[in-house]
């Protein structure tokens, strides 16, 4: 079984031709990544609320 790091590296290599850059786990754990997660969470909450879930 592969470690999480190996799986993440494999997926990053496969995504590189599509995105034009190699995604890095450092980006996800940095301030930019945290900001992206917060914005996505707020959008998800608004979507669920407008759908009548909350």
Secondary structure, DSSP 8 states (H G I E B T S, - for coil): ---HHHHHHHHHHHHHHHHSS---HHHHHSHHHHHHHHHHHHHHHHHHHHTT--
